Amino acid sequence: MDIEFDYAIIGEDIKDGDIVSIADEGITTTYKGGDIGYIFKIETMDSRVKTVGVNKTSLKRMVASWTKNTESWIGKKCSVEV
């Protein structure tokens, strides 16, 4: 099954230092080669909902800040690092 996402474009939708809100609990996906990816919807600074992939390092920071329960992340604000 293919799922389409409206991914955020760096430099257009999101920029380094932007403050965004987490808009959903996210999903985990497995890429070819076995790498695990984490995909979340965010609300951008201009209130548009976009999709972003979060790397393992960023995910670890988010878990350390907020808990492992990603449902509780909805509405939390974070800074974009690109």
N, C-alpha and C positions, 0 to 999 in steps of 0.2 A: 504494500500500500504506500503510495506517495502522498506526503503531506506538504502543502505549500506554506511558506512563511513569508511575511513581509519584513525581511531583514533590514535592520538599521544600517545606513551607509555612513561610514566614518568620514567626518569632515562635512557631511551634509545634514544627517539626522542627529548625530552625536559627535561631540568633540571632547578632547581631553579636558577634564575638569568639570564637565557638565554634571549637574545633579539630576538623577533620574529616579523614578519610583518603580519598584518591582510590581508588576501587574498580574502575575499568576504564579502558581507553585512550581512551574517549570516541568520539563521532561528530561529524561536521560536517553541518550541514543548511543548506539555502537557504530562506529565508522569502519570502513574496510580496513583490515589490518588489526582490528580489535581495540583501537583506542576508544575510550568512552568520552562522550560529549554531553554538555549540559546546556539546555536551551531554555531561555526565559523570555517572556514578554515584558517589556518595560514601557513606562510612560515617559516620553521625552520632555524636555523643558518647555516645548510648545504644545504639550498635551496630546501628541500623537502616540498611538500604541504601535510599537515596533518589536521585532524579535532580535535577540542577541544570543550569541554563543558565549559561554563563560568557561574560561580555562580552569584547570585543576587548582592552580595557585589562587586565583580569585575566588573560586568556590570554597577553598579551605578558609580564606579570610572571612567570607560571608558566614560560614558555619561557626567560626570562632566568635564572631560578633553577635550572631542572632540565634543560633541553635541549628540542629540538623533538620528540624521540621520546616520544610520550605513553604508549607501552607501559611505559616506564621510570618513569612517574609512579605506577603502581599501588603503593599502600601509603604514598606520601608524605603527609605531614600539612601542612595549610595552615589559615590563619585565615579565618573567614568575615567578609566585609564586606558589609553590607546597607544 
